[in-house]
């Protein structure tokens, strides 16, 4: 298709999939070959393999997805790691928690973040957000050999 048409199509697909992900936060990864939004049984049509890959690549390029199994399985992020990083930093600063060390578990499931937007963030996505903050020297990450949840983070 014409570039302008292709860009609009990808934008609409991104909105559709992110809307679905927002309504289905427990979904985790999606398989490109069997994801139901890529098929319309009522009219017996489905998005081509090339089209599915273009949508997936668009989501990855905007930070709204990451490959779990490249070309096959994709994790969708309603908010990008950079957006989550800003939320985390704002939460820490607003609550005067700078200089403190927390585990990843405390940030996504602990009492500290109960009833906040951070409650329930996927651990891998939380780590990606913290890595964004680490790259701008806002945090120090202490990786655990035991589990992702035991990874520590010090807010500077």
CNS distance restraints for C-alpha pairs under 8 A (distance, minus, plus):
assign (resid   1 and name CA) (resid   5 and name CA) 6.23 0.50 0.50
assign (resid   1 and name CA) (resid   6 and name CA) 5.83 0.50 0.50
assign (resid   2 and name CA) (resid   6 and name CA) 6.13 0.50 0.50
assign (resid   3 and name CA) (resid   7 and name CA) 6.09 0.50 0.50
assign (resid   4 and name CA) (resid   8 and name CA) 6.30 0.50 0.50
assign (resid   5 and name CA) (resid   9 and name CA) 6.16 0.50 0.50
assign (resid   6 and name CA) (resid  10 and name CA) 6.16 0.50 0.50
assign (resid   7 and name CA) (resid  11 and name CA) 6.17 0.50 0.50
assign (resid   8 and name CA) (resid  12 and name CA) 6.21 0.50 0.50
assign (resid   9 and name CA) (resid  13 and name CA) 6.18 0.50 0.50
assign (resid  10 and name CA) (resid  14 and name CA) 6.01 0.50 0.50
assign (resid  10 and name CA) (resid  54 and name CA) 7.76 0.50 0.50
assign (resid  10 and name CA) (resid  55 and name CA) 6.00 0.50 0.50
assign (resid  10 and name CA) (resid  58 and name CA) 6.90 0.50 0.50
assign (resid  11 and name CA) (resid  15 and name CA) 6.24 0.50 0.50
assign (resid  12 and name CA) (resid  16 and name CA) 6.15 0.50 0.50
assign (resid  13 and name CA) (resid  17 and name CA) 6.11 0.50 0.50
assign (resid  13 and name CA) (resid  55 and name CA) 6.64 0.50 0.50
assign (resid  14 and name CA) (resid  18 and name CA) 5.98 0.50 0.50
assign (resid  14 and name CA) (resid  55 and name CA) 7.07 0.50 0.50
assign (resid  14 and name CA) (resid  58 and name CA) 7.63 0.50 0.50
assign (resid  14 and name CA) (resid  59 and name CA) 6.47 0.50 0.50
assign (resid  15 and name CA) (resid  19 and name CA) 5.92 0.50 0.50
assign (resid  16 and name CA) (resid  20 and name CA) 6.22 0.50 0.50
assign (resid  17 and name CA) (resid  21 and name CA) 6.10 0.50 0.50
assign (resid  17 and name CA) (resid  37 and name CA) 7.86 0.50 0.50
assign (resid  18 and name CA) (resid  22 and name CA) 6.08 0.50 0.50
assign (resid  18 and name CA) (resid  64 and name CA) 7.97 0.50 0.50
assign (resid  18 and name CA) (resid  76 and name CA) 7.22 0.50 0.50
assign (resid  18 and name CA) (resid  77 and name CA) 7.35 0.50 0.50
assign (resid  18 and name CA) (resid  78 and name CA) 5.49 0.50 0.50
assign (resid  19 and name CA) (resid  23 and name CA) 6.41 0.50 0.50
assign (resid  19 and name CA) (resid  78 and name CA) 7.77 0.50 0.50
assign (resid  20 and name CA) (resid  24 and name CA) 6.09 0.50 0.50
assign (resid  21 and name CA) (resid  25 and name CA) 5.66 0.50 0.50
assign (resid  21 and name CA) (resid  27 and name CA) 7.29 0.50 0.50
assign (resid  21 and name CA) (resid  76 and name CA) 6.65 0.50 0.50
assign (resid  21 and name CA) (resid  77 and name CA) 7.43 0.50 0.50
assign (resid  21 and name CA) (resid  78 and name CA) 6.41 0.50 0.50
assign (resid  22 and name CA) (resid  78 and name CA) 6.08 0.50 0.50
assign (resid  28 and name CA) (resid  75 and name CA) 6.01 0.50 0.50
assign (resid  28 and name CA) (resid  76 and name CA) 7.25 0.50 0.50
assign (resid  29 and name CA) (resid  68 and name CA) 7.41 0.50 0.50
assign (resid  29 and name CA) (resid  73 and name CA) 6.19 0.50 0.50
assign (resid  29 and name CA) (resid  74 and name CA) 5.24 0.50 0.50
assign (resid  29 and name CA) (resid  75 and name CA) 4.37 0.50 0.50
assign (resid  29 and name CA) (resid  76 and name CA) 6.85 0.50 0.50
assign (resid  30 and name CA) (resid  35 and name CA) 6.25 0.50 0.50
assign (resid  30 and name CA) (resid  73 and name CA) 5.50 0.50 0.50
assign (resid  30 and name CA) (resid  74 and name CA) 5.29 0.50 0.50
assign (resid  30 and name CA) (resid  75 and name CA) 6.36 0.50 0.50
assign (resid  30 and name CA) (resid  76 and name CA) 7.76 0.50 0.50
assign (resid  31 and name CA) (resid  35 and name CA) 5.64 0.50 0.50
assign (resid  31 and name CA) (resid  72 and name CA) 5.78 0.50 0.50
assign (resid  31 and name CA) (resid  73 and name CA) 4.52 0.50 0.50
assign (resid  31 and name CA) (resid  74 and name CA) 6.53 0.50 0.50
assign (resid  32 and name CA) (resid  52 and name CA) 6.55 0.50 0.50
assign (resid  32 and name CA) (resid  53 and name CA) 7.76 0.50 0.50
assign (resid  32 and name CA) (resid  71 and name CA) 7.70 0.50 0.50
assign (resid  32 and name CA) (resid  72 and name CA) 5.55 0.50 0.50
assign (resid  32 and name CA) (resid  73 and name CA) 6.06 0.50 0.50
assign (resid  32 and name CA) (resid  74 and name CA) 7.38 0.50 0.50
assign (resid  33 and name CA) (resid  49 and name CA) 7.57 0.50 0.50
assign (resid  33 and name CA) (resid  72 and name CA) 7.11 0.50 0.50
assign (resid  34 and name CA) (resid  38 and name CA) 7.74 0.50 0.50
assign (resid  35 and name CA) (resid  39 and name CA) 7.53 0.50 0.50
assign (resid  36 and name CA) (resid  40 and name CA) 7.79 0.50 0.50
assign (resid  38 and name CA) (resid  46 and name CA) 5.60 0.50 0.50
assign (resid  38 and name CA) (resid  47 and name CA) 5.33 0.50 0.50
assign (resid  38 and name CA) (resid  52 and name CA) 7.38 0.50 0.50
assign (resid  39 and name CA) (resid  44 and name CA) 7.68 0.50 0.50
assign (resid  39 and name CA) (resid  45 and name CA) 6.00 0.50 0.50
assign (resid  39 and name CA) (resid  46 and name CA) 4.10 0.50 0.50
assign (resid  39 and name CA) (resid  47 and name CA) 6.40 0.50 0.50
assign (resid  40 and name CA) (resid  44 and name CA) 5.87 0.50 0.50
assign (resid  40 and name CA) (resid  45 and name CA) 5.34 0.50 0.50
assign (resid  40 and name CA) (resid  46 and name CA) 5.93 0.50 0.50
assign (resid  41 and name CA) (resid  45 and name CA) 6.47 0.50 0.50
assign (resid  41 and name CA) (resid  46 and name CA) 7.99 0.50 0.50
assign (resid  47 and name CA) (resid  51 and name CA) 5.83 0.50 0.50
assign (resid  47 and name CA) (resid  52 and name CA) 6.24 0.50 0.50
assign (resid  48 and name CA) (resid  52 and name CA) 6.15 0.50 0.50
assign (resid  49 and name CA) (resid  53 and name CA) 6.17 0.50 0.50
assign (resid  50 and name CA) (resid  54 and name CA) 6.20 0.50 0.50
assign (resid  51 and name CA) (resid  55 and name CA) 6.25 0.50 0.50
assign (resid  52 and name CA) (resid  56 and name CA) 6.18 0.50 0.50
assign (resid  53 and name CA) (resid  57 and name CA) 6.00 0.50 0.50
assign (resid  53 and name CA) (resid  71 and name CA) 7.06 0.50 0.50
assign (resid  54 and name CA) (resid  58 and name CA) 6.12 0.50 0.50
assign (resid  55 and name CA) (resid  59 and name CA) 6.31 0.50 0.50
assign (resid  56 and name CA) (resid  60 and name CA) 6.23 0.50 0.50
assign (resid  56 and name CA) (resid  65 and name CA) 7.59 0.50 0.50
assign (resid  56 and name CA) (resid  74 and name CA) 7.45 0.50 0.50
assign (resid  57 and name CA) (resid  61 and name CA) 6.03 0.50 0.50
assign (resid  58 and name CA) (resid  62 and name CA) 6.31 0.50 0.50
assign (resid  59 and name CA) (resid  63 and name CA) 6.33 0.50 0.50
assign (resid  59 and name CA) (resid  64 and name CA) 5.02 0.50 0.50
assign (resid  59 and name CA) (resid  65 and name CA) 5.25 0.50 0.50
assign (resid  59 and name CA) (resid  66 and name CA) 7.97 0.50 0.50
assign (resid  59 and name CA) (resid  76 and name CA) 7.84 0.50 0.50
assign (resid  60 and name CA) (resid  64 and name CA) 5.75 0.50 0.50
assign (resid  60 and name CA) (resid  65 and name CA) 4.57 0.50 0.50
assign (resid  60 and name CA) (resid  66 and name CA) 5.51 0.50 0.50
assign (resid  60 and name CA) (resid  67 and name CA) 7.58 0.50 0.50
assign (resid  61 and name CA) (resid  65 and name CA) 7.95 0.50 0.50
assign (resid  62 and name CA) (resid  80 and name CA) 7.84 0.50 0.50
assign (resid  63 and name CA) (resid  77 and name CA) 7.63 0.50 0.50
assign (resid  63 and name CA) (resid  80 and name CA) 5.16 0.50 0.50
assign (resid  63 and name CA) (resid  81 and name CA) 6.95 0.50 0.50
assign (resid  64 and name CA) (resid  76 and name CA) 5.84 0.50 0.50
assign (resid  64 and name CA) (resid  77 and name CA) 4.64 0.50 0.50
assign (resid  64 and name CA) (resid  78 and name CA) 6.29 0.50 0.50
assign (resid  64 and name CA) (resid  79 and name CA) 6.50 0.50 0.50
assign (resid  64 and name CA) (resid  80 and name CA) 5.20 0.50 0.50
assign (resid  65 and name CA) (resid  74 and name CA) 6.50 0.50 0.50
assign (resid  65 and name CA) (resid  75 and name CA) 5.28 0.50 0.50
assign (resid  65 and name CA) (resid  76 and name CA) 4.36 0.50 0.50
assign (resid  65 and name CA) (resid  77 and name CA) 5.36 0.50 0.50
assign (resid  65 and name CA) (resid  80 and name CA) 7.89 0.50 0.50
assign (resid  66 and name CA) (resid  74 and name CA) 5.79 0.50 0.50
assign (resid  66 and name CA) (resid  75 and name CA) 5.32 0.50 0.50
assign (resid  66 and name CA) (resid  76 and name CA) 6.86 0.50 0.50
assign (resid  67 and name CA) (resid  71 and name CA) 7.38 0.50 0.50
assign (resid  67 and name CA) (resid  72 and name CA) 7.88 0.50 0.50
assign (resid  67 and name CA) (resid  73 and name CA) 6.10 0.50 0.50
assign (resid  67 and name CA) (resid  74 and name CA) 4.57 0.50 0.50
assign (resid  67 and name CA) (resid  75 and name CA) 6.25 0.50 0.50
assign (resid  68 and name CA) (resid  72 and name CA) 7.87 0.50 0.50
assign (resid  68 and name CA) (resid  73 and name CA) 5.38 0.50 0.50
assign (resid  68 and name CA) (resid  74 and name CA) 5.38 0.50 0.50
assign (resid  68 and name CA) (resid  75 and name CA) 6.48 0.50 0.50
assign (resid  69 and name CA) (resid  73 and name CA) 4.91 0.50 0.50
assign (resid  69 and name CA) (resid  74 and name CA) 6.94 0.50 0.50
assign (resid  70 and name CA) (resid  74 and name CA) 7.58 0.50 0.50
assign (resid  77 and name CA) (resid  81 and name CA) 7.99 0.50 0.50
assign (resid  77 and name CA) (resid 125 and name CA) 7.86 0.50 0.50
assign (resid  79 and name CA) (resid  83 and name CA) 5.80 0.50 0.50
assign (resid  79 and name CA) (resid  84 and name CA) 6.39 0.50 0.50
assign (resid  80 and name CA) (resid  84 and name CA) 6.31 0.50 0.50
assign (resid  81 and name CA) (resid  85 and name CA) 5.98 0.50 0.50
assign (resid  81 and name CA) (resid 125 and name CA) 6.50 0.50 0.50
assign (resid  81 and name CA) (resid 126 and name CA) 7.50 0.50 0.50
assign (resid  81 and name CA) (resid 128 and name CA) 5.74 0.50 0.50
assign (resid  81 and name CA) (resid 129 and name CA) 4.39 0.50 0.50
assign (resid  81 and name CA) (resid 132 and name CA) 7.10 0.50 0.50
assign (resid  82 and name CA) (resid  86 and name CA) 6.34 0.50 0.50
assign (resid  82 and name CA) (resid 129 and name CA) 5.96 0.50 0.50
assign (resid  82 and name CA) (resid 132 and name CA) 6.34 0.50 0.50
assign (resid  83 and name CA) (resid  87 and name CA) 6.43 0.50 0.50
assign (resid  83 and name CA) (resid 129 and name CA) 7.81 0.50 0.50
assign (resid  84 and name CA) (resid  88 and name CA) 6.08 0.50 0.50
assign (resid  84 and name CA) (resid 126 and name CA) 7.40 0.50 0.50
assign (resid  84 and name CA) (resid 129 and name CA) 5.64 0.50 0.50
assign (resid  85 and name CA) (resid  89 and name CA) 6.10 0.50 0.50
assign (resid  85 and name CA) (resid 129 and name CA) 4.53 0.50 0.50
assign (resid  85 and name CA) (resid 130 and name CA) 6.15 0.50 0.50
assign (resid  85 and name CA) (resid 132 and name CA) 6.46 0.50 0.50
assign (resid  85 and name CA) (resid 133 and name CA) 6.19 0.50 0.50
assign (resid  86 and name CA) (resid  90 and name CA) 6.01 0.50 0.50
assign (resid  87 and name CA) (resid  91 and name CA) 6.11 0.50 0.50
assign (resid  87 and name CA) (resid 118 and name CA) 7.74 0.50 0.50
assign (resid  88 and name CA) (resid  92 and name CA) 6.23 0.50 0.50
assign (resid  88 and name CA) (resid 118 and name CA) 7.15 0.50 0.50
assign (resid  89 and name CA) (resid  93 and name CA) 6.07 0.50 0.50
assign (resid  90 and name CA) (resid  94 and name CA) 5.79 0.50 0.50
assign (resid  91 and name CA) (resid  95 and name CA) 6.15 0.50 0.50
assign (resid  92 and name CA) (resid  96 and name CA) 6.18 0.50 0.50
assign (resid  92 and name CA) (resid  97 and name CA) 5.03 0.50 0.50
assign (resid  92 and name CA) (resid  98 and name CA) 6.18 0.50 0.50
assign (resid  92 and name CA) (resid 155 and name CA) 7.70 0.50 0.50
assign (resid  93 and name CA) (resid  97 and name CA) 6.11 0.50 0.50
assign (resid  93 and name CA) (resid  98 and name CA) 6.22 0.50 0.50
assign (resid  97 and name CA) (resid 155 and name CA) 7.58 0.50 0.50
assign (resid  98 and name CA) (resid 154 and name CA) 7.81 0.50 0.50
assign (resid  98 and name CA) (resid 155 and name CA) 5.03 0.50 0.50
assign (resid  98 and name CA) (resid 156 and name CA) 5.70 0.50 0.50
assign (resid  99 and name CA) (resid 154 and name CA) 6.31 0.50 0.50
assign (resid  99 and name CA) (resid 155 and name CA) 5.21 0.50 0.50
assign (resid  99 and name CA) (resid 156 and name CA) 5.20 0.50 0.50
assign (resid 100 and name CA) (resid 154 and name CA) 5.56 0.50 0.50
assign (resid 100 and name CA) (resid 155 and name CA) 5.93 0.50 0.50
assign (resid 100 and name CA) (resid 156 and name CA) 7.91 0.50 0.50
assign (resid 101 and name CA) (resid 152 and name CA) 6.46 0.50 0.50
assign (resid 101 and name CA) (resid 153 and name CA) 5.35 0.50 0.50
assign (resid 101 and name CA) (resid 154 and name CA) 4.19 0.50 0.50
assign (resid 101 and name CA) (resid 155 and name CA) 6.64 0.50 0.50
assign (resid 102 and name CA) (resid 106 and name CA) 6.22 0.50 0.50
assign (resid 102 and name CA) (resid 107 and name CA) 7.09 0.50 0.50
assign (resid 102 and name CA) (resid 152 and name CA) 5.55 0.50 0.50
assign (resid 102 and name CA) (resid 153 and name CA) 5.41 0.50 0.50
assign (resid 102 and name CA) (resid 154 and name CA) 6.52 0.50 0.50
assign (resid 103 and name CA) (resid 107 and name CA) 6.61 0.50 0.50
assign (resid 103 and name CA) (resid 149 and name CA) 6.48 0.50 0.50
assign (resid 103 and name CA) (resid 150 and name CA) 5.50 0.50 0.50
assign (resid 103 and name CA) (resid 151 and name CA) 5.45 0.50 0.50
assign (resid 103 and name CA) (resid 152 and name CA) 4.31 0.50 0.50
assign (resid 103 and name CA) (resid 153 and name CA) 6.12 0.50 0.50
assign (resid 104 and name CA) (resid 108 and name CA) 6.39 0.50 0.50
assign (resid 104 and name CA) (resid 123 and name CA) 6.82 0.50 0.50
assign (resid 104 and name CA) (resid 126 and name CA) 7.28 0.50 0.50
assign (resid 104 and name CA) (resid 127 and name CA) 7.38 0.50 0.50
assign (resid 104 and name CA) (resid 148 and name CA) 7.13 0.50 0.50
assign (resid 104 and name CA) (resid 149 and name CA) 4.92 0.50 0.50
assign (resid 104 and name CA) (resid 150 and name CA) 6.21 0.50 0.50
assign (resid 104 and name CA) (resid 151 and name CA) 5.62 0.50 0.50
assign (resid 104 and name CA) (resid 152 and name CA) 6.23 0.50 0.50
assign (resid 104 and name CA) (resid 153 and name CA) 7.25 0.50 0.50
assign (resid 105 and name CA) (resid 109 and name CA) 5.50 0.50 0.50
assign (resid 105 and name CA) (resid 110 and name CA) 6.15 0.50 0.50
assign (resid 105 and name CA) (resid 123 and name CA) 7.48 0.50 0.50
assign (resid 105 and name CA) (resid 149 and name CA) 4.68 0.50 0.50
assign (resid 105 and name CA) (resid 150 and name CA) 6.66 0.50 0.50
assign (resid 106 and name CA) (resid 110 and name CA) 3.98 0.50 0.50
assign (resid 106 and name CA) (resid 111 and name CA) 6.96 0.50 0.50
assign (resid 106 and name CA) (resid 112 and name CA) 6.41 0.50 0.50
assign (resid 106 and name CA) (resid 113 and name CA) 7.31 0.50 0.50
assign (resid 107 and name CA) (resid 112 and name CA) 6.87 0.50 0.50
assign (resid 107 and name CA) (resid 113 and name CA) 6.08 0.50 0.50
assign (resid 107 and name CA) (resid 118 and name CA) 6.81 0.50 0.50
assign (resid 107 and name CA) (resid 119 and name CA) 7.24 0.50 0.50
assign (resid 108 and name CA) (resid 113 and name CA) 6.82 0.50 0.50
assign (resid 108 and name CA) (resid 118 and name CA) 5.79 0.50 0.50
assign (resid 108 and name CA) (resid 119 and name CA) 4.92 0.50 0.50
assign (resid 108 and name CA) (resid 120 and name CA) 5.16 0.50 0.50
assign (resid 108 and name CA) (resid 121 and name CA) 5.28 0.50 0.50
assign (resid 108 and name CA) (resid 122 and name CA) 7.11 0.50 0.50
assign (resid 108 and name CA) (resid 123 and name CA) 6.75 0.50 0.50
assign (resid 108 and name CA) (resid 126 and name CA) 7.32 0.50 0.50
assign (resid 109 and name CA) (resid 113 and name CA) 6.82 0.50 0.50
assign (resid 109 and name CA) (resid 114 and name CA) 7.14 0.50 0.50
assign (resid 109 and name CA) (resid 119 and name CA) 5.54 0.50 0.50
assign (resid 109 and name CA) (resid 120 and name CA) 5.86 0.50 0.50
assign (resid 109 and name CA) (resid 121 and name CA) 7.96 0.50 0.50
assign (resid 110 and name CA) (resid 114 and name CA) 6.56 0.50 0.50
assign (resid 110 and name CA) (resid 119 and name CA) 7.71 0.50 0.50
assign (resid 113 and name CA) (resid 117 and name CA) 7.78 0.50 0.50
assign (resid 113 and name CA) (resid 118 and name CA) 5.98 0.50 0.50
assign (resid 113 and name CA) (resid 119 and name CA) 5.43 0.50 0.50
assign (resid 114 and name CA) (resid 118 and name CA) 7.88 0.50 0.50
assign (resid 114 and name CA) (resid 119 and name CA) 5.65 0.50 0.50
assign (resid 115 and name CA) (resid 119 and name CA) 6.49 0.50 0.50
assign (resid 121 and name CA) (resid 125 and name CA) 6.88 0.50 0.50
assign (resid 121 and name CA) (resid 126 and name CA) 6.27 0.50 0.50
assign (resid 122 and name CA) (resid 126 and name CA) 6.09 0.50 0.50
assign (resid 123 and name CA) (resid 127 and name CA) 6.21 0.50 0.50
assign (resid 123 and name CA) (resid 148 and name CA) 7.13 0.50 0.50
assign (resid 123 and name CA) (resid 149 and name CA) 6.90 0.50 0.50
assign (resid 124 and name CA) (resid 128 and name CA) 6.32 0.50 0.50
assign (resid 124 and name CA) (resid 148 and name CA) 7.75 0.50 0.50
assign (resid 125 and name CA) (resid 129 and name CA) 6.22 0.50 0.50
assign (resid 126 and name CA) (resid 130 and name CA) 6.23 0.50 0.50
assign (resid 127 and name CA) (resid 131 and name CA) 6.13 0.50 0.50
assign (resid 128 and name CA) (resid 132 and name CA) 6.44 0.50 0.50
assign (resid 129 and name CA) (resid 133 and name CA) 6.58 0.50 0.50
assign (resid 130 and name CA) (resid 134 and name CA) 6.04 0.50 0.50
assign (resid 130 and name CA) (resid 139 and name CA) 7.22 0.50 0.50
assign (resid 130 and name CA) (resid 141 and name CA) 7.59 0.50 0.50
assign (resid 130 and name CA) (resid 153 and name CA) 7.92 0.50 0.50
assign (resid 131 and name CA) (resid 135 and name CA) 6.13 0.50 0.50
assign (resid 131 and name CA) (resid 141 and name CA) 7.76 0.50 0.50
assign (resid 132 and name CA) (resid 136 and name CA) 6.83 0.50 0.50
assign (resid 133 and name CA) (resid 137 and name CA) 6.34 0.50 0.50
assign (resid 133 and name CA) (resid 138 and name CA) 5.16 0.50 0.50
assign (resid 133 and name CA) (resid 139 and name CA) 5.85 0.50 0.50
assign (resid 134 and name CA) (resid 138 and name CA) 5.59 0.50 0.50
assign (resid 134 and name CA) (resid 139 and name CA) 4.89 0.50 0.50
assign (resid 134 and name CA) (resid 140 and name CA) 5.95 0.50 0.50
assign (resid 134 and name CA) (resid 141 and name CA) 7.12 0.50 0.50
assign (resid 137 and name CA) (resid 156 and name CA) 7.69 0.50 0.50
assign (resid 138 and name CA) (resid 155 and name CA) 6.24 0.50 0.50
assign (resid 138 and name CA) (resid 156 and name CA) 5.35 0.50 0.50
assign (resid 139 and name CA) (resid 153 and name CA) 6.51 0.50 0.50
assign (resid 139 and name CA) (resid 154 and name CA) 5.41 0.50 0.50
assign (resid 139 and name CA) (resid 155 and name CA) 4.53 0.50 0.50
assign (resid 139 and name CA) (resid 156 and name CA) 5.30 0.50 0.50
assign (resid 140 and name CA) (resid 153 and name CA) 5.61 0.50 0.50
assign (resid 140 and name CA) (resid 154 and name CA) 5.14 0.50 0.50
assign (resid 140 and name CA) (resid 155 and name CA) 6.72 0.50 0.50
assign (resid 140 and name CA) (resid 156 and name CA) 7.43 0.50 0.50
assign (resid 141 and name CA) (resid 151 and name CA) 7.26 0.50 0.50
assign (resid 141 and name CA) (resid 152 and name CA) 5.83 0.50 0.50
assign (resid 141 and name CA) (resid 153 and name CA) 4.50 0.50 0.50
assign (resid 141 and name CA) (resid 154 and name CA) 6.52 0.50 0.50
assign (resid 142 and name CA) (resid 151 and name CA) 5.75 0.50 0.50
assign (resid 142 and name CA) (resid 152 and name CA) 4.76 0.50 0.50
assign (resid 142 and name CA) (resid 153 and name CA) 5.93 0.50 0.50
assign (resid 143 and name CA) (resid 148 and name CA) 7.67 0.50 0.50
assign (resid 143 and name CA) (resid 150 and name CA) 7.77 0.50 0.50
assign (resid 143 and name CA) (resid 151 and name CA) 4.73 0.50 0.50
assign (resid 143 and name CA) (resid 152 and name CA) 6.38 0.50 0.50
assign (resid 144 and name CA) (resid 148 and name CA) 6.56 0.50 0.50
assign (resid 144 and name CA) (resid 150 and name CA) 5.72 0.50 0.50
assign (resid 144 and name CA) (resid 151 and name CA) 4.72 0.50 0.50
assign (resid 144 and name CA) (resid 152 and name CA) 7.31 0.50 0.50
assign (resid 146 and name CA) (resid 150 and name CA) 6.82 0.50 0.50
assign (resid 147 and name CA) (resid 151 and name CA) 6.95 0.50 0.50
